[in-house]
């Protein structure tokens, strides 16, 4: 059987309704009874654009190799003055949905990992390290699975933002007129410095978070998110005795997780087997 024939696809699966907005994702999973480990993917786009189709290359590829993938949407900062912590709470709800509906979805609730790129890597790391802590809990108590925890086994972060204040300073130099962090948080640092600390995954790289493993990926020619984000976060995780593996890709810039995997020179084609190996080892 062709590998693609062994994959089942479910599109537009609603995982929550927050403030009247239907939140959905696409699920790819192996054919069979399961339960299958699942990777939940969270797209990038500066917290203001993108969607579940950003990972359409990855879903069939992973499912054909035994790992289900649920690619989710979340609300954007472009929809209002800010979208923090609501976007974090959307991601939390998606994890709770996977756990609460695991039997029906044929997935293993004990083997859930996250993968995100750029803003999606930020949300993945933040929820993995601090998702069950205020201010991220309790936002939507009427969600069907709101009582479930959001613990995950592993995170793959691709060119992520892990220190929001550092990214704000970077934006001043390279994103004139589009200060993505300030849009997302709703404040400039001189108006609310605490929120930048609170929203930064690096703030939660603590010794009591060792249940989650990290694979951090960055290109050495990325001019959108500086490589120092990944270097500093990796070091903080290691100091806290949290498993972290770092991959620096020579010549890679930003956005490469969307590149087709069938192109010989694609960075996604190079990265995919390494992600698969990490997931099989750490989930």
C-alpha positions as CSV (number, residue, x, y, z in Angstrom):
1,X,0.0,0.0,0.0
2,X,1.2,3.5,-0.8
3,X,2.0,5.5,2.3
4,X,-0.5,8.2,1.4
5,X,-3.3,5.6,1.1
6,X,-2.7,4.7,4.8
7,X,-3.7,8.2,6.0
8,X,-7.1,9.5,7.0
9,X,-7.9,13.2,6.9
10,X,-10.5,15.1,8.9
11,X,-10.8,18.8,8.0
12,X,-12.4,21.6,10.0
13,X,-12.8,19.7,13.2
14,X,-14.2,22.2,15.8
15,X,-12.4,22.0,19.1
16,X,-13.9,25.0,20.9
17,X,-16.1,28.1,20.5
18,X,-14.5,31.2,22.2
19,X,-16.4,34.5,22.3
20,X,-18.6,33.4,19.4
21,X,-15.7,32.3,17.2
22,X,-15.6,28.6,16.1
23,X,-12.0,27.3,16.5
24,X,-11.1,24.5,14.2
25,X,-8.2,22.3,13.1
26,X,-7.3,19.7,10.5
27,X,-6.5,16.1,11.7
28,X,-4.4,13.7,9.8
29,X,-4.0,10.2,11.3
30,X,-2.9,6.7,10.3
31,X,-5.6,4.3,9.2
32,X,-6.3,1.8,11.9
33,X,-7.6,1.5,15.4
34,X,-4.9,3.4,17.3
35,X,-4.4,4.9,19.7
36,X,-1.8,6.9,17.9
37,X,0.6,9.5,19.3
38,X,-0.3,13.0,18.1
39,X,1.6,16.1,17.2
40,X,-0.5,19.3,17.5
41,X,0.9,22.1,15.2
42,X,0.5,25.8,15.8
43,X,1.2,28.0,12.8
44,X,3.2,31.2,12.7
45,X,2.4,34.6,11.1
46,X,3.3,37.2,13.8
47,X,0.1,36.3,15.8
48,X,-1.9,38.0,13.0
49,X,-2.1,35.7,10.0
50,X,-1.8,32.1,8.9
51,X,-3.9,29.0,9.4
52,X,-4.0,25.2,9.8
53,X,-3.1,24.7,6.1
54,X,0.4,26.0,6.9
55,X,1.2,22.5,8.0
56,X,-0.5,20.6,5.2
57,X,2.8,19.2,4.0
58,X,3.6,17.8,7.5
59,X,0.2,16.1,8.3
60,X,0.2,13.3,5.6
61,X,3.9,12.8,6.0
62,X,3.8,12.2,9.7
63,X,0.5,10.2,9.6
64,X,2.1,7.9,7.0
65,X,4.8,7.2,9.6
66,X,2.6,6.4,12.5
67,X,2.0,9.9,14.2
68,X,-1.3,11.7,14.0
69,X,-1.2,15.5,13.5
70,X,-3.8,18.1,14.5
71,X,-3.1,21.5,12.9
72,X,-5.1,24.3,14.7
73,X,-6.1,27.9,14.3
74,X,-6.2,30.5,17.0
75,X,-7.5,34.1,17.1
76,X,-5.3,36.9,15.9
77,X,-4.0,40.2,17.2
78,X,-5.2,41.8,13.9
79,X,-8.8,41.1,15.0
80,X,-8.7,43.5,17.9
81,X,-6.4,45.8,19.9
82,X,-4.6,42.7,21.3
83,X,-5.1,39.0,21.6
84,X,-3.3,38.0,24.7
85,X,-3.9,35.8,26.6
86,X,-6.8,34.7,24.5
87,X,-4.6,33.1,21.8
88,X,-2.8,31.1,24.5
89,X,-6.2,30.0,25.9
90,X,-7.2,28.8,22.4
91,X,-4.2,26.6,22.2
92,X,-4.9,25.3,25.7
93,X,-8.4,24.4,24.6
94,X,-7.1,22.4,21.6
95,X,-4.9,20.3,23.8
96,X,-7.8,19.7,26.2
97,X,-10.0,18.7,23.2
98,X,-7.5,16.1,22.1
99,X,-7.4,14.7,25.6
100,X,-11.1,14.8,26.2
101,X,-12.0,13.2,22.8
102,X,-9.0,10.9,22.6
103,X,-10.9,7.7,22.3
104,X,-13.1,9.0,19.5
105,X,-10.1,10.5,17.7
106,X,-8.1,7.3,18.1
107,X,-5.2,9.1,19.7
108,X,-3.2,8.5,22.9
109,X,-3.8,11.3,25.4
110,X,-0.5,10.4,27.2
111,X,1.5,11.0,24.0
112,X,0.8,14.5,22.9
113,X,3.5,16.9,21.5
114,X,3.4,20.4,20.1
115,X,5.1,21.9,17.1
116,X,5.0,25.6,16.1
117,X,6.9,28.0,14.0
118,X,7.7,31.7,14.9
119,X,4.6,32.9,16.8
120,X,3.4,29.3,16.8
121,X,6.6,28.2,18.5
122,X,6.0,30.9,21.1
123,X,2.5,29.7,21.8
124,X,3.7,26.0,21.9
125,X,6.5,26.7,24.4
126,X,4.4,29.0,26.6
127,X,1.5,26.5,26.9
128,X,3.9,23.6,27.5
129,X,5.7,25.4,30.3
130,X,2.9,27.6,31.8
131,X,-0.4,26.5,30.4
132,X,-1.8,25.4,33.7
133,X,-0.9,28.5,35.5
134,X,-2.6,32.0,35.8
135,X,-3.2,34.1,33.7
136,X,-3.8,31.3,31.2
137,X,-6.3,29.1,33.2
138,X,-9.9,29.8,33.8
139,X,-10.5,32.0,30.7
140,X,-13.2,29.7,29.3
141,X,-14.7,27.6,32.1
142,X,-17.6,26.5,30.0
143,X,-15.4,24.6,27.6
144,X,-16.4,21.0,27.7
145,X,-12.9,19.8,28.7
146,X,-11.8,22.9,30.7
147,X,-10.9,20.8,33.7
148,X,-8.2,18.8,31.9
149,X,-4.6,19.7,32.1
150,X,-2.5,20.9,29.2
151,X,0.7,18.9,29.9
152,X,2.5,17.6,26.8
153,X,5.5,15.3,26.3
154,X,7.5,17.3,23.8
155,X,7.7,20.6,21.9
156,X,9.3,21.3,18.5
157,X,10.0,25.0,18.2
158,X,11.0,26.4,14.8
159,X,12.5,29.9,14.8
160,X,10.5,30.8,17.8
161,X,10.0,33.9,19.9
162,X,10.8,33.0,23.5
163,X,11.7,36.4,25.0
164,X,9.1,39.0,24.1
165,X,11.1,42.0,25.2
166,X,14.0,41.0,23.1
167,X,11.7,40.6,20.1
168,X,10.2,44.0,20.7
169,X,13.6,45.6,20.5
170,X,14.3,43.6,17.3
171,X,11.1,44.8,15.8
172,X,12.1,48.4,16.3
173,X,15.0,47.9,13.9
174,X,13.5,45.5,11.3
175,X,9.7,45.9,11.4
176,X,9.0,49.6,11.3
177,X,5.3,50.1,11.2
178,X,4.5,46.5,12.2
179,X,5.5,45.9,15.8
180,X,4.2,42.4,16.1
181,X,4.8,41.8,19.8
182,X,3.3,45.1,20.8
183,X,0.2,44.4,18.7
184,X,-0.1,41.0,20.3
185,X,0.3,42.1,23.9
186,X,-1.4,45.5,23.5
187,X,1.2,47.4,25.3
188,X,4.7,48.9,24.7
189,X,7.3,48.0,27.4
190,X,7.3,51.5,29.0
191,X,3.5,51.1,29.6
192,X,3.6,47.5,30.9
193,X,6.9,45.7,31.3
194,X,5.5,42.9,33.4
195,X,3.3,41.6,30.6
196,X,6.5,41.0,28.5
197,X,7.9,38.8,31.2
198,X,4.6,37.0,31.8
199,X,4.2,36.2,28.1
200,X,7.8,35.0,27.5
201,X,8.4,31.2,27.6
202,X,11.9,31.7,28.8
203,X,10.4,33.1,32.1
204,X,9.1,29.6,32.8
205,X,12.3,27.5,32.1
206,X,12.3,26.2,35.7
207,X,13.5,23.1,37.4
208,X,10.0,21.8,38.0
209,X,9.1,21.6,34.3
210,X,11.3,18.6,33.3
211,X,8.4,16.5,32.1
212,X,8.5,18.2,28.6
213,X,11.4,17.8,26.1
214,X,12.3,20.4,23.5
215,X,13.7,20.4,20.0
216,X,14.7,24.0,19.0
217,X,15.4,24.8,15.4
218,X,16.6,28.0,13.8
219,X,18.2,29.1,10.6
220,X,21.4,31.1,10.7
221,X,20.2,33.6,8.2
222,X,16.9,34.5,9.8
223,X,16.3,38.2,9.8
224,X,12.7,38.1,11.2
225,X,13.4,36.4,14.6
226,X,17.0,36.6,15.7
227,X,18.8,33.3,16.4
228,X,19.7,34.6,19.9
229,X,16.1,33.7,20.8
230,X,16.7,30.0,20.3
231,X,20.2,30.1,21.8
232,X,19.1,31.8,25.0
233,X,16.0,29.6,25.5
234,X,18.0,26.5,24.9
235,X,20.6,27.6,27.5
236,X,17.9,28.4,30.0
237,X,16.2,25.0,29.5
238,X,19.5,23.2,29.9
239,X,20.4,25.1,33.1
240,X,17.0,24.1,34.5
241,X,17.7,20.4,33.7
242,X,15.0,20.4,31.0
243,X,15.8,18.2,28.0
244,X,16.6,20.4,25.0
245,X,18.2,19.7,21.7
246,X,19.2,22.5,19.3
247,X,19.5,22.4,15.5
248,X,20.9,25.3,13.6
249,X,20.4,25.1,9.9
250,X,23.0,26.8,7.7
251,X,21.6,29.1,5.1
252,X,18.0,28.9,6.3
253,X,15.9,32.0,6.9
254,X,12.4,32.3,8.2
255,X,9.2,30.5,7.2
256,X,10.9,27.3,5.9
257,X,8.5,24.9,7.6
258,X,6.0,25.7,4.8
259,X,8.4,24.6,2.1
260,X,7.3,21.5,0.1
261,X,8.9,18.3,1.3
262,X,9.3,16.9,-2.2
263,X,11.9,19.6,-3.2
264,X,15.4,18.2,-2.9
265,X,16.8,21.4,-1.4
266,X,13.9,22.0,1.0
267,X,14.8,22.7,4.6
268,X,11.5,20.9,5.6
269,X,12.7,17.8,3.8
270,X,15.9,17.9,5.8
271,X,14.1,18.7,9.1
272,X,11.3,16.2,8.9
273,X,13.2,13.0,9.7
274,X,14.9,14.7,12.5
275,X,11.6,15.8,14.0
276,X,10.3,12.3,13.6
277,X,13.3,10.8,15.4
278,X,12.9,13.3,18.2
279,X,9.2,12.5,18.6
280,X,9.7,8.8,18.6
281,X,12.4,9.2,21.3
282,X,10.7,11.7,23.6
283,X,6.9,11.2,23.3
